[in-house]
Amino acid sequence: MRQTLSAKHGLLALGLLGLSGVTQAHTLGLPHMDFASGFGHPLGGLDHVLAMVAVGLWATQLSGRALWLVPLTFVLTMAVGGSLGFLGIPLPMVETGIAGSVLILGALVALASRLPLVASMALVGLFAIFHGYAHGAEMAIEPSALWYGLGLMLATAALHGVGIGVGLTAQHGVSARLLRFGGAAIAAGGALLLVG
């Protein structure tokens, strides 16, 4: 009973996050020069938090090898996107891609969609390019940019871990339905980002 209540509270908090005022973490031109700022940066933008938690939630719904391959794909591909942004290689519609990722990932959780593993990895990889690009484009050309990138990747993995933790505690019965409601709330946050 206690686990069910804690899962319900966690899912309720996740739902409220999705419906709250959406902020974006992109402040172009702000230099990031150390591990701590890299770790803290994705935590400061609701768009990134929702997308990264949704990846973990969806990975638990997919289960099996997807539980670790889908989040790992996101983190590694985000590093590629970060490199593109850092190098100044143009990528169109970055903010739209980020907002769209929140909407689509939330919808996938809400619908408990079960795509094949390779398709799931490809989809989160595509979204990760946009998220990584936004962070990489904001990095200053500093010797410590690598430390910033490592902090960013660790924070991303931690947010995936939060989603996985919530997802694993809410796999059956009422909790599973609440998890899907949380996905709908995340999708609503993505919709707000797209129109905002």
Residue pairs with C-beta under 8 A, 6 or more apart in sequence:
3 169
4 173
4 174
4 175
6 169
7 166
7 169
7 170
7 175
7 178
8 174
8 175
8 178
10 166
10 169
10 170
11 166
11 170
11 175
11 178
11 179
11 181
11 182
12 178
14 53
14 166
14 182
14 185
14 186
15 178
15 181
15 182
15 184
15 185
16 185
17 46
17 49
17 50
17 185
17 186
17 189
18 50
18 106
18 182
18 184
18 185
18 186
18 187
18 188
18 189
19 185
19 188
19 189
20 46
20 189
22 46
22 47
22 189
22 192
22 193
22 196
23 45
23 46
23 47
24 45
24 46
24 47
24 95
24 98
24 193
25 41
25 42
25 44
25 45
25 46
25 47
25 48
25 134
26 45
26 95
26 134
26 138
27 138
28 137
28 138
29 138
30 138
31 139
31 140
31 142
32 38
32 41
32 138
32 139
32 140
32 145
32 148
33 140
33 142
33 144
33 145
33 148
34 144
34 147
34 148
34 151
35 144
35 147
35 148
35 150
35 151
36 151
37 148
37 151
38 147
38 148
38 149
38 150
38 151
38 152
38 155
39 151
39 152
39 154
39 155
40 151
40 155
41 135
41 138
41 148
41 151
41 152
41 155
42 48
42 49
42 52
42 131
42 135
42 152
42 155
42 156
42 159
43 49
43 155
43 159
46 189
47 98
47 99
47 102
47 189
47 193
48 98
48 131
48 156
48 159
49 159
50 102
50 105
50 106
50 186
50 189
50 190
51 98
51 101
51 102
51 105
51 127
51 131
52 74
52 131
52 156
52 159
52 160
52 163
53 159
53 160
53 162
53 163
53 166
53 186
54 102
54 105
54 106
54 108
54 109
54 163
54 183
54 186
55 70
55 71
55 74
55 105
55 124
55 160
55 163
56 71
56 159
56 160
56 161
56 162
56 163
56 164
56 165
56 166
56 167
57 109
57 163
57 164
57 166
57 167
57 179
57 182
57 183
58 70
58 105
58 108
58 109
58 113
58 120
58 163
58 167
58 183
59 66
59 67
59 68
59 70
59 71
59 160
59 163
59 164
59 167
60 67
60 163
60 164
60 167
60 168
60 171
61 109
61 112
61 113
61 114
61 167
61 179
62 70
62 114
62 115
62 117
62 120
64 117
65 117
66 117
66 120
66 121
67 164
69 117
69 121
70 117
70 120
70 121
70 124
71 124
71 157
71 160
71 161
71 164
73 121
73 124
73 125
73 128
74 124
74 125
74 127
74 128
74 156
74 160
75 128
75 153
75 156
75 157
75 160
76 128
77 124
77 125
77 126
77 128
77 129
77 132
78 128
78 129
78 131
78 132
78 135
78 152
78 153
78 156
79 132
79 149
79 153
80 128
80 129
80 132
81 91
81 128
81 129
81 130
81 131
81 132
81 133
81 136
82 132
82 133
82 135
82 136
82 139
82 149
82 152
83 132
83 136
84 91
84 129
84 132
84 133
84 136
85 91
85 132
85 133
85 134
85 135
85 136
85 137
85 138
85 139
86 136
86 137
86 139
86 145
87 136
88 137
91 129
91 130
91 133
94 130
94 133
94 134
94 137
95 134
96 194
97 126
97 127
97 129
97 130
98 127
98 130
98 131
98 134
98 193
99 190
99 193
99 194
100 127
100 190
100 194
101 127
101 130
101 131
101 190
102 186
102 187
102 189
102 190
102 193
103 187
103 190
103 191
103 193
103 194
104 123
104 127
104 187
104 190
105 124
105 127
105 183
105 186
105 187
105 190
106 183
106 184
106 185
106 186
106 187
106 188
106 189
106 190
107 113
107 183
107 184
107 187
108 115
108 183
109 179
109 180
109 182
109 183
109 186
109 187
110 180
110 181
110 183
110 184
110 186
110 187
111 180
111 183
112 176
112 180
115 123
131 156
135 152
136 149
139 145
139 148
139 149
142 148
166 179
166 182
167 179
169 175
170 176
170 178
170 179
171 179
